Amino acid sequence: MKSVLMSSNNAPRRNVFVSFSELGFLRNVFVVSLFCTVSTGVRGASFTFVNMCDYTVWPGILANAGSPALESTGFELAQGTSRSLQAPSGWSGRFWGRTGCNFDGSGEVSCLTADCGSGQVECNGLGAAPPATLAEFTLGTVGQDFYDVSLVDGYNLPMLVEGSGGSGPCAITGCSADLSQQCPVELRTGDGSACKSACYAFQSPEYCCSGAYNSPVTCRPSVYSEMFKAACPRSYSYAYDDATSTFTCSGADYTVTFCPSSPSHKTTRDTTPTTVGSSGLDYSPGSGAGSTSGAGSDAALADGSWLAGLAMGDSRKATSPSLLFLVSSTSLLILHSVSHL
């Protein structure tokens, strides 16, 4: 029973002393609260990699400067399997999927796309060779995580990122479209298995947002980046595509899915898979961009030199009617009127 002391004016006042049992209770509350606060702050995030492709993918992992390497920097992920890795609070880095990896007689590894050049399954601090679809993360120490899927270094396979168990917008992002089949001829890799970025293909400051173009004001979307954006509206299409391409979430775990739609582009040509995420968002290339294809568009895209000139603002003057390039599921949507000057 708690004792009650009397003040000098005979008004009762509460005893400032507490029993040992009360002290124990308060101590336990403090410890539990402290544990919850600390565990939330240092927990970081779990990344689960899921391979829905009909072939093996070798995920690569590169931590940014100042962030520790994760448990693995690269591993084999067979069709239909998954693997999870834990990242600490404040970690930042990128993930990608290597495809077509082969082992020679000595066990050295080389991959057809997004090879990290280590000669091993582990990438050991090396990044992906373009073209490569990238998932990029910066985990908050207390507040928000930032994440995106980037096509700035090109595209080599479909990828989606989805957060779970977090708070905030936590939007699904990524690219489930088959860009290797939609790729203009001048951006295609030799075997057509991947699609280069315009920067990587042409090494031009206008495309690379370098030199005099190293600012959001001077570096504008190109025909090529707009093609990527039309097919994958939530992915980075060029260096300053921040406003519609960076997403936030707090306290979430993340799933990175390779080939979120089926069938995958490695076995079926001219198909455009559609993925509807848990948010109900349609990630098909036609969403928000229209969906029309035609035989004429493929023929037009085959004229790579003309398209490159158009993208650079250097198209030749000619007498011709309006040219309509319709691309969403198989081509690029461009309406360009040319008149004789």
C-alpha positions as CSV (number, residue, x, y, z in Angstrom):
1,M,0.0,0.0,0.0
2,K,1.4,3.4,-1.0
3,S,2.0,5.9,1.8
4,V,0.8,9.5,1.6
5,L,2.7,12.4,3.1
6,M,1.1,15.6,4.4
7,S,2.4,18.9,3.1
8,S,2.9,21.9,5.4
9,N,-0.6,23.2,4.6
10,N,-2.0,19.8,5.6
11,A,-2.8,19.0,2.0
12,P,-2.0,15.4,1.0
13,R,0.9,15.0,-1.3
14,R,2.1,11.9,-3.2
15,N,5.0,10.0,-1.8
16,V,8.1,10.7,-4.0
17,F,9.4,7.3,-3.1
18,V,8.5,4.2,-5.0
19,S,8.8,0.6,-4.0
20,F,11.4,-1.8,-5.4
21,S,8.7,-3.5,-7.4
22,E,7.8,-0.2,-9.1
23,L,11.4,0.5,-9.8
24,G,11.7,-2.9,-11.4
25,F,8.7,-2.3,-13.5
26,L,9.9,1.1,-14.7
27,R,13.3,-0.3,-15.5
28,N,11.8,-3.1,-17.6
29,V,9.6,-0.5,-19.5
30,F,12.7,1.6,-20.2
31,V,14.7,-1.4,-21.4
32,V,12.0,-2.6,-23.7
33,S,11.4,0.9,-25.1
34,L,15.1,1.3,-25.6
35,F,15.4,-2.1,-27.3
36,C,12.5,-1.3,-29.7
37,T,14.0,2.1,-30.6
38,V,17.5,0.7,-31.2
39,S,16.3,-2.4,-33.0
40,T,14.2,-0.3,-35.3
41,G,17.0,2.1,-36.0
42,V,19.8,-0.5,-36.7
43,R,17.7,-3.2,-38.2
44,G,18.2,-2.1,-41.8
45,A,16.3,-4.1,-44.4
46,S,16.0,-7.6,-45.8
47,F,16.4,-8.0,-49.6
48,T,14.7,-11.0,-51.1
49,F,15.7,-11.9,-54.7
50,V,13.2,-13.9,-56.7
51,N,13.9,-15.4,-60.1
52,M,10.8,-15.8,-62.2
53,C,12.8,-16.1,-65.4
54,D,12.8,-19.4,-67.2
55,Y,16.6,-19.4,-67.0
56,T,19.2,-19.0,-64.2
57,V,20.1,-15.5,-63.1
58,W,23.3,-14.5,-61.2
59,P,22.5,-11.5,-59.1
60,G,25.4,-9.0,-58.6
61,I,25.7,-6.7,-55.6
62,L,27.8,-3.6,-55.2
63,A,27.9,-1.5,-52.0
64,N,28.5,2.2,-52.4
65,A,31.6,3.8,-51.0
66,G,31.3,3.9,-47.2
67,S,28.8,1.0,-47.0
68,P,29.9,-2.5,-46.0
69,A,29.7,-5.5,-48.3
70,L,26.7,-7.7,-47.7
71,E,26.9,-11.4,-46.9
72,S,27.3,-12.1,-50.6
73,T,28.4,-9.9,-53.6
74,G,27.1,-12.3,-56.2
75,F,25.4,-15.7,-56.3
76,E,23.5,-18.1,-58.5
77,L,19.8,-18.0,-58.5
78,A,18.1,-20.9,-60.3
79,Q,14.7,-20.6,-62.0
80,G,11.9,-20.4,-59.5
81,T,14.1,-19.9,-56.5
82,S,14.7,-17.0,-54.1
83,R,17.4,-15.9,-51.6
84,S,17.4,-13.2,-48.9
85,L,20.2,-11.0,-47.6
86,Q,20.2,-8.6,-44.7
87,A,21.5,-5.0,-45.1
88,P,22.3,-2.7,-42.1
89,S,20.7,0.6,-41.5
90,G,22.2,3.4,-43.7
91,W,23.4,0.9,-46.3
92,S,23.4,2.0,-49.9
93,G,24.3,0.1,-53.1
94,R,22.9,-1.5,-56.2
95,F,21.7,-4.9,-57.4
96,W,21.5,-6.3,-60.9
97,G,21.0,-9.7,-62.7
98,R,23.7,-11.3,-64.8
99,T,22.5,-13.6,-67.6
100,G,24.1,-16.3,-69.7
101,C,27.0,-17.0,-67.4
102,N,29.4,-19.7,-68.4
103,F,32.2,-21.5,-66.5
104,D,35.4,-22.4,-68.4
105,G,37.6,-25.4,-67.6
106,S,39.3,-23.6,-64.8
107,G,36.1,-22.5,-63.2
108,E,36.3,-18.9,-64.3
109,V,33.0,-17.2,-64.9
110,S,32.0,-14.9,-67.8
111,C,28.4,-13.7,-68.4
112,L,26.7,-12.6,-71.6
113,T,25.0,-9.6,-70.0
114,A,25.9,-7.4,-67.0
115,D,29.1,-9.2,-66.2
116,C,31.0,-7.8,-63.3
117,G,34.4,-9.0,-64.6
118,S,35.5,-10.7,-61.4
119,G,35.8,-14.1,-63.1
120,Q,33.9,-15.5,-60.2
121,V,30.3,-15.9,-59.1
122,E,31.0,-13.3,-56.4
123,C,31.6,-9.8,-57.8
124,N,33.9,-8.8,-55.0
125,G,33.4,-5.0,-55.2
126,L,33.0,-4.8,-59.0
127,G,30.0,-3.3,-60.8
128,A,28.0,-4.4,-63.8
129,A,29.2,-3.9,-67.3
130,P,26.5,-2.0,-69.3
131,P,23.9,-2.6,-70.5
132,A,22.4,-3.6,-67.2
133,T,19.1,-3.0,-65.4
134,L,19.9,-1.7,-61.9
135,A,18.0,-1.6,-58.6
136,E,19.5,1.2,-56.4
137,F,18.9,1.6,-52.7
138,T,19.8,4.0,-49.9
139,L,18.5,2.8,-46.5
140,G,17.7,5.5,-43.9
141,T,19.3,5.4,-40.5
142,V,16.1,6.7,-38.9
143,G,13.9,8.1,-41.6
144,Q,13.0,7.1,-45.2
145,D,14.6,4.6,-47.6
146,F,15.2,5.8,-51.2
147,Y,15.1,3.4,-54.1
148,D,14.8,3.2,-57.8
149,V,15.2,1.0,-60.9
150,S,17.5,2.6,-63.4
151,L,17.9,2.1,-67.2
152,V,20.5,4.8,-67.3
153,D,23.1,2.1,-67.9
154,G,20.8,0.3,-70.4
155,Y,18.6,-2.8,-70.0
156,N,19.4,-6.5,-69.9
157,L,16.3,-8.1,-68.1
158,P,13.0,-7.1,-66.6
159,M,13.0,-6.2,-62.9
160,L,10.6,-5.0,-60.3
161,V,11.1,-3.8,-56.7
162,E,8.4,-4.0,-54.1
163,G,8.5,-3.0,-50.4
164,S,6.6,-4.8,-47.7
165,G,5.9,-4.1,-44.0
166,G,6.9,-0.4,-44.3
167,S,5.1,2.9,-44.0
168,G,4.8,5.7,-46.5
169,P,4.2,5.6,-50.2
170,C,6.2,2.4,-50.7
171,A,5.4,2.2,-54.4
172,I,6.2,-0.7,-56.6
173,T,8.7,0.3,-59.3
174,G,10.7,-1.3,-62.1
175,C,10.5,-2.4,-65.7
176,S,8.7,-5.5,-66.7
177,A,8.6,-4.6,-70.4
178,D,10.7,-6.5,-73.0
179,L,13.0,-3.7,-74.0
180,S,15.5,-6.0,-75.7
181,Q,12.8,-6.7,-78.3
182,Q,11.8,-3.1,-78.6
183,C,15.3,-1.8,-78.8
184,P,16.3,0.4,-81.8
185,V,19.0,-1.3,-84.0
186,E,21.7,1.2,-83.1
187,L,21.3,0.4,-79.3
188,R,21.1,-3.4,-79.6
189,T,24.0,-5.5,-78.4
190,G,25.5,-7.8,-81.0
191,D,23.2,-10.8,-80.2
192,G,20.2,-8.7,-79.3
193,S,20.1,-9.9,-75.7
194,A,20.3,-6.4,-74.2
195,C,19.6,-2.7,-75.1
196,K,22.3,-0.1,-74.6
197,S,21.7,3.4,-73.3
198,A,22.2,6.2,-75.7
199,C,25.1,7.4,-73.6
200,Y,26.9,4.1,-73.8
201,A,26.2,3.7,-77.5
202,F,27.2,7.1,-78.7
203,Q,29.4,8.5,-75.9
204,S,28.0,11.9,-76.4
205,P,27.7,14.6,-73.7
206,E,24.1,15.3,-74.7
207,Y,23.2,11.7,-73.8
208,C,25.6,11.3,-70.9
209,C,24.6,14.6,-69.2
210,S,28.3,15.5,-69.0
211,G,30.4,18.5,-69.7
212,A,28.2,21.4,-70.7
213,Y,25.1,19.2,-70.3
214,N,25.8,18.4,-66.6
215,S,22.7,20.0,-65.1
216,P,18.9,19.4,-65.2
217,V,18.5,22.5,-67.3
218,T,20.9,21.6,-70.1
219,C,20.5,17.8,-70.1
220,R,17.0,17.0,-71.5
221,P,15.3,13.7,-72.4
222,S,16.3,12.3,-75.8
223,V,14.3,10.2,-78.2
224,Y,15.9,7.2,-76.7
225,S,15.3,8.0,-73.1
226,E,11.7,8.8,-74.0
227,M,11.4,5.4,-75.5
228,F,12.6,3.8,-72.3
229,K,10.2,6.0,-70.3
230,A,7.2,5.2,-72.4
231,A,7.8,1.5,-71.9
232,C,8.8,1.8,-68.2
233,P,7.2,5.0,-66.8
234,R,8.6,4.5,-63.2
235,S,12.2,3.7,-64.1
236,Y,15.1,6.1,-64.5
237,S,15.5,6.8,-68.2
238,Y,18.3,9.4,-68.1
239,A,20.5,11.0,-65.4
240,Y,18.1,13.7,-64.3
241,D,14.9,11.7,-64.4
242,D,14.4,12.0,-60.6
243,A,10.9,13.4,-60.3
244,T,9.1,10.3,-61.5
245,S,11.7,7.7,-60.7
246,T,12.8,7.9,-57.1
247,F,10.6,6.4,-54.4
248,T,10.5,6.3,-50.6
249,C,9.5,3.9,-47.9
250,S,10.2,3.6,-44.2
251,G,11.0,0.4,-42.2
252,A,10.3,-1.9,-45.1
253,D,11.8,-5.1,-46.4
254,Y,12.2,-5.3,-50.2
255,T,11.7,-7.9,-52.9
256,V,13.6,-7.7,-56.1
257,T,12.0,-9.9,-58.8
258,F,13.7,-10.8,-62.1
259,C,11.3,-11.4,-65.0
260,P,8.2,-10.6,-63.0
261,S,6.0,-11.6,-66.0
262,S,5.9,-14.8,-67.9
263,P,6.9,-15.8,-70.5
264,S,10.3,-14.1,-70.3
265,H,11.8,-12.3,-73.2
266,K,14.7,-14.8,-73.5
267,T,12.4,-17.4,-75.1
268,T,9.5,-15.5,-76.6
269,R,10.0,-12.8,-79.2
270,D,7.7,-9.8,-79.7
271,T,5.7,-10.4,-76.6
272,T,5.0,-7.7,-74.1
273,P,4.3,-9.1,-70.6
274,T,2.1,-7.3,-68.2
275,T,2.5,-7.2,-64.5
276,V,0.0,-5.9,-62.1
277,G,1.5,-5.3,-58.6
278,S,-0.2,-5.4,-55.3
279,S,-1.0,-1.7,-55.6
280,G,-3.0,-2.4,-58.8
281,L,-0.5,-0.6,-61.0
282,D,-0.1,-1.9,-64.6
283,Y,3.5,-2.1,-65.6
284,S,3.0,-3.0,-69.2
285,P,4.6,-0.7,-71.7
286,G,1.2,0.4,-72.9
287,S,0.2,1.8,-69.5
288,G,0.1,5.6,-69.8
289,A,1.8,5.5,-73.1
290,G,-0.7,4.0,-75.5
291,S,-0.3,0.5,-77.0
292,T,0.0,0.3,-80.8
293,S,2.3,-1.5,-83.0
294,G,2.7,-1.9,-86.7
295,A,5.0,-3.4,-89.3
296,G,6.0,0.0,-90.6
297,S,7.5,1.0,-87.3
298,D,10.0,-1.8,-87.3
299,A,11.2,-0.8,-90.8
300,A,11.5,2.8,-89.7
301,L,13.5,1.9,-86.6
302,A,15.9,-0.1,-88.8
303,D,17.2,3.2,-90.2
304,G,19.4,3.7,-87.2
305,S,21.5,6.5,-88.6
306,W,18.3,8.6,-89.3
307,L,17.0,8.0,-85.8
308,A,20.3,8.9,-84.2
309,G,20.4,12.1,-86.2
310,L,16.9,12.9,-85.1
311,A,17.7,12.4,-81.5
312,M,20.7,14.7,-81.8
313,G,18.6,17.3,-83.6
314,D,20.5,16.7,-86.8
315,S,17.8,15.1,-89.1
316,R,18.3,15.9,-92.8
317,K,15.8,18.2,-94.6
318,A,13.7,16.2,-97.0
319,T,10.5,16.3,-98.9
320,S,8.2,13.7,-97.4
321,P,4.8,13.4,-95.6
322,S,4.6,13.2,-91.9
323,L,6.3,10.1,-90.5
324,L,4.5,8.3,-87.7
325,F,6.5,6.0,-85.6
326,L,4.3,4.0,-83.3
327,V,6.1,2.2,-80.5
328,S,4.8,1.0,-77.2
329,S,4.8,-2.8,-77.2
330,T,7.2,-3.2,-80.1
331,S,8.3,0.3,-81.3
332,L,8.9,3.9,-80.3
333,L,6.1,6.5,-80.5
334,I,7.3,9.5,-82.3
335,L,5.4,12.0,-84.4
336,H,7.8,14.0,-86.6
337,S,6.7,16.2,-89.4
338,V,9.2,17.0,-92.0
339,S,8.6,19.7,-94.6
340,H,10.7,20.8,-97.6
341,L,12.6,24.0,-96.8
